[in-house]
Amino acid sequence: AVLRPLPARWAGLEQAGAYLAADVEAQVGGDFYDIQPSPYGTRVLVGDVQGKGLGAVEAAAALLGTFREAGYHEEDLGTVAERLEIRMLRHRVHTTAIGQEDGDRFATAVLVAFSRGAPGVVDVINFGHEAPLAISPHGVRELPDGDGAPIGLCDLTGGLPPTRRVPLAPEETLLLVTDGVTEARNRKGEFYDLQGDVAAAMAADPGCAAPRLLVRRIRDGVLRHSGRRLTDDTTIYAVRRLPESEESPGTGPLPGARERGLSEKEGYF
């Protein structure tokens, strides 16, 4: 109901995602991810709402709704981030007013922009989330970590996290996960070694950088390491640019937009 299905190739990107629910004894959590094409490029959001239960799901749905609108209409990525922050604050005010105990709800997240005309870079805003990984046959490297406050807590640090422009080569896949991956433990209490597992996979088969194969490798690795005993919802999401010759629908005008009198900005998916 919250995470809409996404095409494997859409809006200039190739993507794959996996969502693993926690054990039956645990309540559902608030992991979320989505892609939003826009006239300025394609935006990606991956995050994790604090807490569990219906309240976390409602907060995730509120943030996704705002992302789908602001990610489409706003040219500046920082403005999209600001809209997410405001939405979380409004959501907390509303839920508190109707008697729900959501007054301190927040979310960690990573907001990424694949901009038009800038094929070798991405813009990243990190709201206190796990650092994304850039993965290619040449190795694994970490992008900027979560030096910013989570969504809903930015007033505590004096403002929104900065927008960082970082290089991302055409052959690199961007990997984003929630803490259900990095905090998965085995019977000895040892954490799952995400970077080590990915590096080993790339050494054995450089083709594993493809989003679908990468997500499958990590999903299987987390389940194997934890003995299929997940204590938190787990999201694995991988995305990379498509070559221009392979771009799929999703970046052009809406069918019939000109006939209906929509402007160029309004007439995109």
Residue pairs with C-beta under 8 A, 6 or more apart in sequence:
1 61
2 32
2 57
2 60
2 61
2 64
3 19
3 32
3 33
3 34
3 64
4 34
6 15
6 17
6 34
6 35
7 248
7 250
8 14
8 15
8 16
8 211
8 212
9 15
9 242
9 246
9 248
10 35
10 37
10 248
10 249
10 250
11 35
11 37
11 42
11 248
11 250
11 251
11 269
12 37
12 41
12 42
12 114
12 241
12 242
12 247
12 248
12 250
12 251
13 35
13 42
13 44
13 114
13 239
13 240
13 241
13 242
14 210
14 211
14 239
14 240
14 241
14 242
15 35
15 44
15 211
15 237
15 238
15 239
15 240
16 211
16 212
16 214
16 215
16 216
16 237
16 238
16 239
17 33
17 215
17 235
17 236
17 237
17 238
18 215
18 216
18 218
18 219
18 234
18 235
18 236
18 237
19 31
19 233
19 234
19 235
20 180
20 219
20 222
20 223
20 230
20 233
20 234
20 235
20 236
21 28
21 230
21 233
22 28
22 29
22 52
22 180
22 230
22 231
22 232
22 233
22 234
23 229
23 230
23 231
26 52
26 230
26 231
26 232
27 52
27 53
28 52
28 53
28 54
28 56
28 57
28 233
29 48
29 49
29 51
29 52
29 56
29 57
29 180
29 232
29 233
30 48
30 49
30 50
30 51
30 52
30 56
30 57
30 59
30 60
30 107
30 233
31 47
31 48
31 49
31 60
31 178
31 180
31 233
31 234
31 235
32 45
32 46
32 47
32 48
32 49
32 60
32 63
32 64
32 235
33 44
33 45
33 46
33 47
33 176
33 235
33 237
34 44
34 45
34 64
34 67
34 68
35 42
35 43
35 44
35 239
36 42
36 43
36 44
36 45
36 67
36 68
36 71
36 72
37 43
37 72
37 250
37 251
37 268
37 269
38 71
38 72
38 73
38 268
39 75
39 264
39 265
39 268
40 75
40 113
40 115
40 116
41 113
41 114
41 115
41 116
41 118
42 113
42 114
42 250
42 251
43 67
43 71
43 77
43 80
43 111
43 112
43 113
43 114
44 111
44 112
44 113
44 114
44 174
44 176
44 237
44 239
45 63
45 64
45 67
45 71
45 109
45 110
45 111
45 112
46 109
46 110
46 129
46 176
46 177
46 178
46 235
46 237
47 60
47 63
47 107
47 108
47 109
47 110
47 127
47 129
47 151
47 178
48 107
48 108
48 109
48 129
48 178
48 179
48 180
48 233
48 235
49 56
49 57
49 59
49 60
49 63
49 105
49 106
49 107
50 56
50 104
50 105
50 106
50 107
50 108
50 150
51 105
52 233
55 95
55 100
55 101
55 102
55 105
56 105
58 91
58 95
59 88
59 91
59 102
59 105
59 107
60 107
62 87
62 88
62 91
63 84
63 87
63 88
63 107
63 109
63 151
65 87
66 83
66 84
66 87
67 80
67 84
67 111
69 83
70 79
70 80
70 83
70 84
71 80
72 268
73 265
74 80
74 83
77 111
77 113
77 123
77 125
77 163
78 125
78 160
78 163
80 111
81 111
81 125
81 127
81 160
81 161
81 163
82 160
84 109
84 111
84 127
84 151
85 151
85 152
85 154
85 160
88 105
88 106
88 107
88 151
88 152
89 152
91 102
91 105
92 102
92 103
92 104
92 105
92 152
95 102
95 103
95 105
96 102
96 103
105 152
106 150
106 151
106 152
106 153
107 127
107 150
107 151
107 152
108 127
108 128
108 129
108 130
108 146
108 150
108 151
108 179
109 126
109 127
109 129
109 150
109 151
110 124
110 125
110 126
110 127
110 129
110 130
110 132
110 146
110 176
111 124
111 125
111 126
111 127
112 122
112 123
112 124
112 132
112 174
112 176
112 239
113 122
113 123
113 124
114 122
114 241
115 121
115 122
115 123
119 170
119 241
120 167
120 168
120 169
120 170
121 165
121 166
121 167
121 168
122 165
122 166
122 168
122 174
123 163
123 164
123 165
123 166
124 132
124 143
124 144
124 163
124 164
124 165
124 166
125 148
125 160
125 161
125 162
125 163
125 164
126 132
126 144
126 145
126 146
126 147
126 148
126 161
126 164
127 146
127 148
127 149
127 150
127 151
127 154
127 161
128 146
128 147
128 148
128 149
128 150
128 153
128 161
129 146
129 150
129 176
129 178
130 145
130 146
130 176
130 177
130 178
130 179
130 181
130 182
131 142
131 143
131 144
131 145
131 146
132 142
132 143
132 174
132 175
132 176
133 140
133 141
133 142
133 143
133 174
133 175
133 194
133 195
133 198
134 140
134 141
134 142
134 143
134 168
134 169
134 172
134 173
134 174
134 175
135 172
135 173
135 174
135 175
135 198
135 202
135 209
135 214
135 238
136 169
136 171
136 172
136 173
136 202
136 209
137 171
137 202
137 206
137 209
138 171
139 199
139 202
140 195
140 198
140 199
140 202
142 195
143 166
143 174
144 164
144 166
146 161
147 161
147 162
148 154
148 157
148 160
148 161
148 162
149 156
149 157
149 161
154 160
154 161
168 174
168 241
170 240
170 241
170 243
171 209
171 240
172 209
172 240
173 209
173 210
173 211
173 214
173 238
173 239
173 240
174 238
174 239
174 240
175 198
175 214
175 218
175 236
175 237
175 238
176 237
176 238
176 239
177 194
177 218
177 234
177 235
177 236
177 237
178 232
178 233
178 234
178 235
179 232
180 222
180 230
180 232
180 233
180 234
180 235
181 192
181 194
181 218
181 222
181 234
181 235
181 236
182 191
182 192
182 194
183 191
183 192
183 232
184 191
184 192
184 222
184 225
184 226
184 230
184 234
185 191
185 192
185 225
185 226
185 231
186 192
186 225
186 226
186 227
187 227
192 221
192 222
192 225
192 226
194 218
197 217
197 218
197 221
198 214
198 217
198 218
201 208
201 214
201 217
202 208
202 209
207 213
208 214
208 217
209 240
211 238
211 239
211 240
212 238
214 238
215 236
215 237
215 238
218 236
219 236
222 230
222 234
222 236
223 230
242 248
249 269
250 269
251 268
251 269
252 268
252 269
253 264
253 267
253 268
254 262
254 267
254 268
254 269
257 266
257 267
258 267
